[in-house]
């Protein structure tokens, strides 16, 4: 059997049996397409390495064949063939004048030539595979470096800040994430935190998360309590800056400020979903979803306030967590998250275990879980 076995498609009314037999002996399979419908079927199902158009055909439109072959099998080798021993007088089509012309009058010579073409195609495929493999390795390395940059911008997990225990889990669907989160103690002692989710995921989304981290840090760095304003003011300023940058993607965000001395949680939500859950001794409640995502249009964002005078646990999710829940509807998924926080331990490791995230290797969307708790 020939080591360069492959698939051939003859676009012809018929092929001499001696050619078919010679091809079979060489381990080369062949099909015949005698009309446009058969051409389409064979191109879609067989992916032939070589497509041979017979110049002797009188029923197949040359222009139609040329268009189909170029659009559906761009990697295939295209040839023309003739039954004549001398091809010089038979080149009478536009297609044959543009492609290599071979004769099938001498089977052994024809098989040798086809084997040579298959060998060339095999080498081309190997080179292409190696090139793609290297490109993928380079891309993976670049994205891992990008994720390392993202990680350095994230807060320290497991830390305690102004009496608040902070923990989180971030699982990118690719090597970089379109989800991000942050926490920072303001000059007046209050704690600002946020969870954001950029539309889509991958490199573009990750770049916007880095931009968002930078904009938030810059916005609050040198402002007094009066200058910062409420959480709605902060989100409105972020929205205006993102609109100025003219980004093509939008992002959702929940941003809150916890004031221990006042016993309050102030927050604003720009379409961050599912709703954040806050658990106190009185029970579990959902925070408001809020207004439009950032980066869509200039708009006003409302600020809400919740009394948190004692112990509490606050749990924020990105919408990627909904993808791993078995329930069918969004409402059922939300009820599942609510019951997890209401009936069980809402510490991060327990939530991760209940969602089965320790056993998940590939996720469809970026997943973020962010917990803030005052237990003392």
C-alpha positions as CSV (number, residue, x, y, z in Angstrom):
1,X,0.0,0.0,0.0
2,X,1.3,3.5,-0.9
3,X,2.4,5.4,2.2
4,X,0.8,8.5,0.8
5,X,-2.7,7.1,0.8
6,X,-5.4,9.8,0.6
7,X,-8.8,10.8,-0.8
8,X,-9.4,11.9,-4.4
9,X,-12.5,13.4,-5.9
10,X,-13.0,13.1,-9.6
11,X,-15.4,15.7,-11.0
12,X,-16.3,13.7,-14.1
13,X,-19.0,11.7,-15.7
14,X,-17.0,8.5,-15.5
15,X,-13.5,7.2,-14.8
16,X,-12.0,4.2,-16.6
17,X,-12.0,1.1,-14.3
18,X,-8.3,0.6,-14.8
19,X,-7.7,4.0,-13.0
20,X,-10.0,3.1,-10.1
21,X,-8.2,-0.3,-9.7
22,X,-4.8,1.3,-9.8
23,X,-5.8,3.8,-7.2
24,X,-7.2,1.0,-4.9
25,X,-4.0,-1.0,-5.2
26,X,-2.1,2.1,-4.1
27,X,-4.3,2.6,-1.1
28,X,-5.8,5.8,-2.5
29,X,-9.6,6.0,-2.2
30,X,-11.6,7.9,-4.9
31,X,-15.1,9.2,-5.4
32,X,-16.8,10.5,-8.5
33,X,-19.1,13.5,-8.6
34,X,-21.1,13.9,-11.8
35,X,-23.2,16.9,-11.0
36,X,-23.2,20.0,-8.8
37,X,-25.2,18.3,-6.0
38,X,-22.7,15.4,-5.8
39,X,-19.8,17.8,-5.8
40,X,-21.2,19.6,-2.8
41,X,-21.9,16.4,-0.9
42,X,-18.4,15.0,-1.5
43,X,-16.6,18.3,-0.7
44,X,-18.5,18.5,2.6
45,X,-18.2,14.9,3.7
46,X,-14.9,13.6,2.4
47,X,-12.5,16.6,2.5
48,X,-10.5,15.2,-0.4
49,X,-6.8,16.1,-0.5
50,X,-6.9,16.3,-4.3
51,X,-9.8,17.4,-6.5
52,X,-9.5,16.5,-10.2
53,X,-11.7,18.1,-12.8
54,X,-12.1,16.3,-16.1
55,X,-11.7,18.5,-19.1
56,X,-13.6,15.8,-21.1
57,X,-16.8,16.4,-19.1
58,X,-19.7,17.9,-21.0
59,X,-22.3,18.1,-18.2
60,X,-20.5,19.9,-15.4
61,X,-20.2,23.7,-15.4
62,X,-16.6,24.7,-15.1
63,X,-17.3,28.0,-13.4
64,X,-19.6,26.4,-10.8
65,X,-17.0,23.8,-10.0
66,X,-14.3,26.4,-9.6
67,X,-16.4,28.4,-7.2
68,X,-17.4,25.4,-5.1
69,X,-13.9,24.0,-4.8
70,X,-12.4,27.3,-3.8
71,X,-15.0,28.1,-1.2
72,X,-15.4,24.6,0.5
73,X,-12.0,23.0,0.1
74,X,-9.4,25.8,0.1
75,X,-6.6,23.4,1.3
76,X,-7.2,20.8,-1.4
77,X,-5.0,20.5,-4.5
78,X,-6.9,21.2,-7.7
79,X,-6.0,19.5,-10.9
80,X,-7.4,19.0,-14.4
81,X,-7.3,15.7,-16.2
82,X,-7.9,14.4,-19.7
83,X,-8.2,10.9,-21.1
84,X,-6.0,11.9,-24.0
85,X,-2.4,10.6,-24.2
86,X,-1.3,14.1,-25.4
87,X,-2.9,16.9,-23.4
88,X,-1.7,19.7,-25.7
89,X,-4.8,19.7,-27.9
90,X,-7.2,19.1,-25.1
91,X,-6.7,22.3,-23.0
92,X,-10.0,23.9,-24.1
93,X,-11.4,25.2,-20.8
94,X,-10.6,28.3,-18.8
95,X,-10.1,26.2,-15.7
96,X,-7.7,23.8,-17.4
97,X,-5.6,26.7,-18.5
98,X,-5.2,27.8,-14.9
99,X,-4.5,24.5,-13.2
100,X,-1.9,21.7,-13.6
101,X,-3.2,19.3,-16.3
102,X,-2.6,15.5,-16.0
103,X,-3.4,12.6,-18.3
104,X,-5.2,9.4,-17.1
105,X,-4.3,7.6,-20.3
106,X,-1.4,5.9,-18.6
107,X,-2.5,4.7,-15.1
108,X,1.0,4.0,-13.7
109,X,2.3,7.4,-14.6
110,X,-0.9,9.0,-13.2
111,X,-0.6,7.1,-9.9
112,X,3.0,8.1,-9.5
113,X,2.1,11.8,-10.1
114,X,-0.8,11.6,-7.7
115,X,1.4,10.0,-5.0
116,X,3.8,12.9,-5.4
117,X,1.1,15.4,-4.9
118,X,-0.2,13.6,-1.8
119,X,3.3,13.5,-0.4
120,X,3.6,17.3,-0.9
121,X,0.2,17.7,0.8
122,X,1.2,15.6,3.7
123,X,4.4,17.7,4.2
124,X,2.3,20.9,4.0
125,X,-0.1,19.6,6.6
126,X,2.8,18.7,9.0
127,X,4.3,22.1,8.6
128,X,1.0,23.8,9.2
129,X,0.3,21.7,12.3
130,X,3.7,22.5,13.7
131,X,3.2,26.2,13.0
132,X,-0.2,26.3,14.6
133,X,1.2,24.3,17.6
134,X,3.9,26.9,18.1
135,X,1.5,29.8,17.6
136,X,-0.8,28.3,20.3
137,X,2.1,27.8,22.7
138,X,3.2,31.4,22.2
139,X,-0.4,32.6,22.6
140,X,-0.8,30.5,25.8
141,X,2.4,31.9,27.2
142,X,1.3,35.5,26.5
143,X,-2.1,34.9,28.1
144,X,-0.6,33.2,31.2
145,X,1.6,36.3,31.5
146,X,-1.5,38.5,31.2
147,X,-3.2,36.4,33.9
148,X,-0.2,36.9,36.2
149,X,-0.6,40.7,35.8
150,X,-4.3,40.4,36.6
151,X,-3.5,38.3,39.7
152,X,-1.1,41.0,41.0
153,X,-4.0,43.5,40.8
154,X,-6.3,41.3,42.9
155,X,-6.5,41.7,46.7
156,X,-4.8,39.2,49.1
157,X,-7.2,36.3,49.6
158,X,-7.9,35.4,53.2
159,X,-7.0,38.8,54.6
160,X,-8.8,40.8,57.4
161,X,-9.3,44.4,56.6
162,X,-11.0,46.8,59.2
163,X,-12.6,43.8,60.9
164,X,-13.8,42.3,57.5
165,X,-12.7,38.9,56.5
166,X,-12.1,38.8,52.7
167,X,-11.9,35.8,50.5
168,X,-12.6,35.0,46.8
169,X,-12.2,32.4,44.0
170,X,-11.6,33.5,40.4
171,X,-11.8,30.9,37.6
172,X,-11.1,32.1,34.1
173,X,-12.7,30.2,31.2
174,X,-9.5,30.8,29.2
175,X,-6.1,31.7,30.5
176,X,-7.2,35.3,31.3
177,X,-10.4,36.5,32.9
178,X,-13.1,39.0,32.1
179,X,-14.1,39.0,35.8
180,X,-12.3,41.1,38.4
181,X,-12.7,42.2,41.9
182,X,-11.1,44.5,44.4
183,X,-11.1,45.8,48.0
184,X,-9.4,48.8,49.6
185,X,-9.6,50.6,52.9
186,X,-10.3,54.3,52.4
187,X,-8.5,57.1,54.4
188,X,-11.5,57.5,56.7
189,X,-11.5,53.8,57.6
190,X,-14.3,52.6,55.5
191,X,-13.9,49.6,53.2
192,X,-14.6,49.9,49.5
193,X,-15.1,46.7,47.4
194,X,-16.4,45.7,44.0
195,X,-17.0,42.8,41.7
196,X,-17.1,43.4,37.9
197,X,-17.8,41.3,34.9
198,X,-16.8,42.4,31.4
199,X,-19.0,41.3,28.5
200,X,-17.4,38.3,26.8
201,X,-14.1,36.9,28.0
202,X,-10.5,36.3,26.9
203,X,-7.8,38.9,26.1
204,X,-10.1,41.8,25.3
205,X,-12.1,41.4,28.5
206,X,-8.9,41.0,30.6
207,X,-7.5,44.3,29.3
208,X,-10.6,46.1,30.3
209,X,-10.5,44.6,33.8
210,X,-6.9,46.0,34.2
211,X,-8.2,49.4,33.0
212,X,-11.1,49.2,35.5
213,X,-8.8,48.4,38.4
214,X,-6.6,51.4,37.5
215,X,-9.5,53.8,37.1
216,X,-11.0,52.9,40.5
217,X,-7.7,53.2,42.3
218,X,-7.0,56.5,40.6
219,X,-10.5,57.8,41.4
220,X,-10.4,57.2,45.2
221,X,-6.6,57.7,45.9
222,X,-6.6,61.4,46.7
223,X,-10.2,62.1,47.4
224,X,-11.7,63.0,50.8
225,X,-14.9,61.5,52.0
226,X,-16.8,64.5,50.7
227,X,-15.1,64.4,47.4
228,X,-15.7,60.7,46.9
229,X,-19.4,61.1,47.3
230,X,-21.6,58.0,47.5
231,X,-21.3,54.7,45.5
232,X,-23.6,56.0,42.8
233,X,-21.2,59.0,42.3
234,X,-18.2,56.7,42.0
235,X,-19.9,54.4,39.4
236,X,-21.1,57.5,37.4
237,X,-17.5,58.8,37.2
238,X,-16.3,55.3,36.1
239,X,-18.9,55.1,33.5
240,X,-18.0,58.5,32.1
241,X,-14.3,57.6,31.9
242,X,-15.1,54.3,30.1
243,X,-17.3,56.2,27.7
244,X,-14.4,58.6,27.1
245,X,-12.1,55.6,26.3
246,X,-14.7,54.4,23.8
247,X,-14.4,50.7,24.6
248,X,-16.4,48.4,22.4
249,X,-17.5,46.2,25.4
250,X,-19.6,47.0,28.4
251,X,-19.2,45.7,31.9
252,X,-21.4,45.1,35.0
253,X,-20.3,46.0,38.4
254,X,-21.5,46.0,42.0
255,X,-19.5,48.5,44.1
256,X,-20.0,48.9,47.9
257,X,-18.6,50.8,50.9
258,X,-18.9,49.3,54.4
259,X,-18.8,51.8,57.3
260,X,-18.1,49.9,60.5
261,X,-18.6,53.0,62.8
262,X,-22.0,53.7,61.2
263,X,-23.0,50.0,60.9
264,X,-24.0,50.5,57.2
265,X,-23.4,49.1,53.8
266,X,-23.8,51.5,51.0
267,X,-23.8,50.1,47.4
268,X,-24.7,50.7,43.8
269,X,-25.2,48.1,41.1
270,X,-24.7,48.5,37.4
271,X,-26.6,45.4,36.2
272,X,-24.3,43.0,38.1
273,X,-26.1,39.6,38.2
274,X,-27.0,37.4,40.0
275,X,-27.9,39.5,43.0
276,X,-25.5,39.7,45.9
277,X,-26.7,38.0,49.1
278,X,-26.3,39.4,52.6
279,X,-26.8,37.1,55.6
280,X,-27.4,38.5,59.1
281,X,-29.0,37.2,62.2
282,X,-32.4,38.3,60.8
283,X,-32.0,36.1,57.7
284,X,-30.8,36.4,54.1
285,X,-31.7,39.2,51.7
286,X,-30.8,40.1,48.1
287,X,-29.2,43.4,47.1
288,X,-30.8,45.4,44.2
289,X,-29.6,44.6,40.6
290,X,-29.6,48.3,39.7
291,X,-29.2,50.2,36.4
292,X,-27.4,49.9,33.0
293,X,-24.0,48.3,32.5
294,X,-21.0,50.7,32.3
295,X,-19.8,51.8,28.9
296,X,-23.3,51.9,27.3
297,X,-24.5,55.4,27.8
298,X,-24.4,58.4,30.2
299,X,-26.8,57.7,33.0
300,X,-27.5,58.1,36.7
301,X,-26.8,55.3,39.2
302,X,-28.7,55.1,42.5
303,X,-27.1,54.5,45.8
304,X,-28.7,52.1,48.3
305,X,-28.0,51.5,52.0
306,X,-28.4,48.5,54.3
307,X,-28.0,48.4,58.1
308,X,-25.2,46.0,59.2
309,X,-24.7,46.7,62.9
310,X,-23.6,43.2,63.9
311,X,-22.2,40.1,62.3
312,X,-22.9,39.5,58.6
313,X,-21.8,37.6,55.6
314,X,-21.9,39.1,52.1
315,X,-21.6,36.9,49.0
316,X,-21.1,38.2,45.5
317,X,-21.3,36.0,42.3
318,X,-20.5,36.6,38.7
319,X,-23.0,35.2,36.2
320,X,-20.5,32.4,35.2
321,X,-21.5,30.5,38.3
322,X,-25.0,30.0,36.8
323,X,-23.5,27.9,34.1
324,X,-22.4,25.1,36.5
325,X,-25.7,24.8,38.3
326,X,-27.9,21.9,37.1
327,X,-31.2,23.8,37.4
328,X,-33.0,24.6,34.1
329,X,-34.3,28.2,34.6
330,X,-32.6,31.4,35.9
331,X,-35.1,31.6,38.7
332,X,-34.3,28.1,39.9
333,X,-30.6,28.8,39.8
334,X,-31.1,32.0,41.8
335,X,-33.2,30.0,44.4
336,X,-30.4,27.4,44.6
337,X,-27.8,30.1,45.4
338,X,-30.1,31.6,48.0
339,X,-30.7,28.3,49.7
340,X,-26.9,27.6,49.7
341,X,-26.3,30.8,51.7
342,X,-29.4,30.5,53.8
343,X,-29.2,26.9,54.9
344,X,-25.5,26.3,54.9
345,X,-22.1,27.7,55.8
346,X,-21.5,30.6,53.4
347,X,-17.7,30.6,53.8
348,X,-15.9,30.5,50.4
349,X,-14.6,26.9,50.7
350,X,-18.0,25.6,51.5
351,X,-19.7,27.5,48.6
352,X,-17.0,26.2,46.2
353,X,-17.6,22.6,47.4
354,X,-21.4,22.9,47.1
355,X,-21.0,24.2,43.5
356,X,-18.6,21.4,42.7
357,X,-15.9,23.8,41.4
358,X,-13.0,21.8,42.8
359,X,-13.9,19.1,40.3
360,X,-14.4,21.4,37.3
361,X,-11.5,21.8,34.9
362,X,-13.2,23.6,32.0
363,X,-15.8,26.3,32.5
364,X,-17.9,28.0,29.8
365,X,-17.7,31.4,31.4
366,X,-15.5,33.2,33.9
367,X,-16.5,32.5,37.4
368,X,-16.0,34.7,40.4
369,X,-17.2,34.3,44.0
370,X,-16.4,37.1,46.5
371,X,-17.1,36.9,50.2
372,X,-16.9,39.5,52.9
373,X,-17.8,38.7,56.4
374,X,-17.7,40.2,59.9
375,X,-17.7,37.4,62.4
376,X,-16.3,39.1,65.5
